[in-house]
Amino acid sequence: MNELTKKKKGTVSVAPQAKEVEAQEEEEEDGRDQCTLVFGTQTGTAEKFAKTLKSQLESAYGSTTAFHVVDAEQYKAQERLSKETLVIFLVATYGDGEPTDNAVDLHDYLVEESGKVDYAELPLDGVSFAVFALGNRQYEHFCSMGKTVHKCMSELGATPLLAMGTGDDDDDIDRDFDEWSAKFFEALKDSELFEAGVTTQVTTESVPAYSIQKIMDAPASSVNKIINGRGDNVHSPYLAEVTCVKELHGDASDRSCVHVEVDISGSQTGYEAGDHIGVYPENSKDVVKKAAELLGKPLDFCFSMTKDDRFEDLGEVFLPGAMTLEFALTHFADLLSSPSKAALKMLSAFATDAKERERLVMLCSVDGVAEYDAYVHVPKRSLLEVLEDFPSAKPTIGAFFGSISPRLQPRYYSISSSPKVHPTSVHITCAVVRDIMPTGRVHNGVASTWLARVRVGQKIPVFLRSSSFKLPQNRNAPVIMVGPGTGFAPFRGFIQDRRADSTSAEMLLYFGCRHRDHDFIYEEEMKSAVEDGTLSKLELAFSREGKAKDYVQHHIEKDGSHLWSLLSNKKNPGYLYICGDGKHMAKDVNRVLHHIVEKEEGCSGNQAEAIVKKMADQGRYLKDVW
């Protein structure tokens, strides 16, 4: 017999706030069971999965159950958790085991509550839950946030609907989600938590949409006004003035990498070497123009946006005042990412052509996994391309921003400067992305091409985020840095930091690129650091210059004995840092490190793995990879 049973509504001692009371009254008036999907995200992927899962749940249970997608930052866990029948967490891990910015409070609350639980009276007894955790296996603490949520919920007495699912961003996270979703629906069907109902068809009236008010003759000074914030978090970006933009690649290179400096002197935040900067990018004019054409609206269409009380899952409006369609599409619409199944379902409501509507409905259905994979996921088809393929589907502006286009997310970069040298300036090192997609579309990276376009004097919205990728507190500890290409970025800050401290500690850098005349970025700075003694060793790998490929891992293997003598020194143990490509370079370096340990310690592969893991647990083996 299945242990999961429908939970009876209970009461809590804490009085809900006004918004919660309103939501509770709406639930009671609705008459349906309630289910909450909570997402914790840094880049928008967990939110996309939450909305997709909600869409699929509504197709199967929508007539009997109301499903709500809630940002972890807005979820009142203390008031809501004990009332849930089923709560679904889709949570990402940021960096090396940290919760995402919007899930910090949820994480801290669950850890605190589980730590003081009285097992004689479990507060979440009768609550069912499910967890899909997002992460990257290159990091030691893979899916740490999801594991913490699952553990704490269990300790508080809640019953897992199924085993925790994990999505690996280093592999195929969309496939991982689809596989877990299939298991989730099987478990939900077996649980009888909710009654299956007649499939509800989405209509133009049921698509969650912002209320749009057309504005005529608005004063230019009141339109498209971005509020200048503190710069200390994602919700309060600071408008930093660009003070430098320069190309780092040589004239012979067919690629591009830019160095950008922004002035943060007026912000209310600071940074340390190794921290990250988040930037809010802009879509290109060509992309924005095409999107407006597909929506059938002029670029100068001026409007204001407010939330519709009928749709509680909608995010906050972009701007409190007037904006043009051109401005909204430029700053807030993610037009070049692939649309989620939930977005396709909402788009189907606006298709006036029956065949187009039928095709969209199939693509977003539970049975249409293979079709979606072949049409959207594998070819990496963008939202813009989908709108082109379904010309009869023209959503309203409110529905487009509310349910079809994801919010354009900030991009994160490792800061390539030190505040000891540049206290009021943050430096960014960015490889400009230009790829040919399987559909034949030339994809210019939204953020990187935008950074390459910005000009000195322009103000751009940025915020700073602390990272665990830091120099050791012991300034005399040896440091080994592995950072080919733009992976050198945080190490540029490390070098500036150590030079400012005038430390004589060993500092080794392993840098690689294709050709010394093409993409040897910051060449003079690296050589200068060797000359003044800041760098005790600079090893260079140029992969395309010789007959055989030469990579940083080859140089690390060659220097294995010396490197291990630094890392294994009991009196003053060294630190190893890796930054850059996580799909190949970081794995290769990690494999070489294990071989070095086996050879130098005379131990087995399993013993070497335990030694390397201990280094990571001690914070002496750190990665910042993508």
Sequence and secondary structure as in RCSB ss.txt:
>XXXX:A:sequence
MNELTKKKKGTVSVAPQAKEVEAQEEEEEDGRDQCTLVFGTQTGTAEKFAKTLKSQLESAYGSTTAFHVVDAEQY
KAQERLSKETLVIFLVATYGDGEPTDNAVDLHDYLVEESGKVDYAELPLDGVSFAVFALGNRQYEHFCSMGKTVH
KCMSELGATPLLAMGTGDDDDDIDRDFDEWSAKFFEALKDSELFEAGVTTQVTTESVPAYSIQKIMDAPASSVNK
IINGRGDNVHSPYLAEVTCVKELHGDASDRSCVHVEVDISGSQTGYEAGDHIGVYPENSKDVVKKAAELLGKPLD
FCFSMTKDDRFEDLGEVFLPGAMTLEFALTHFADLLSSPSKAALKMLSAFATDAKERERLVMLCSVDGVAEYDAY
VHVPKRSLLEVLEDFPSAKPTIGAFFGSISPRLQPRYYSISSSPKVHPTSVHITCAVVRDIMPTGRVHNGVASTW
LARVRVGQKIPVFLRSSSFKLPQNRNAPVIMVGPGTGFAPFRGFIQDRRADSTSAEMLLYFGCRHRDHDFIYEEE
MKSAVEDGTLSKLELAFSREGKAKDYVQHHIEKDGSHLWSLLSNKKNPGYLYICGDGKHMAKDVNRVLHHIVEKE
EGCSGNQAEAIVKKMADQGRYLKDVW
>XXXX:A:secstr
  S         SS   HHHHHHHHHHHHH SEEEEEEEE SSSHHHHHHHHHHHHHHHHHTTTEEEEEEETTT 
 HHHHGGG SEEEEEEEEETTTEE GGGHHHHHHHHHHHHT  TTS TTTT EEEEEEEE TTSTTTTHHHHHHH
HHHHHTT EESS  EEEETTS HHHHHHHHHHHHHHHHHHHTSS         TTTS   EEEE  S  GGGBS 
     SSSTTS EEEEEEEEEE S TT SS EEEEEEE TTSS    TT EEEE     HHHHHHHHHHHT  TT
 EEEEE  TT TT    S SSBEEHHHHHHHHB  SS   HHHHHHHHTTB SHHHHHHHHHHTSGGGHHHHIII
IITTT  HHHHHHH TTB   HHHIIIIIS B   EEEEB S TTT TTEEEEEEE  EEE TTS EEE HHHHH
HHH  TT EEEEEEE  S    SSTTS EEEE  GGGGHHHHHHHHHHHHHT  S EEEEEEES TTTS TTHHH
HHHHHHTTS SEEEEEETTTSSS   HHHHHHHTHHHHHHHHT SSS  EEEEEE TTTHHHHHHHHHHHHHHHH
HT  HHHHHHHHHHHHHTT EEEEE 
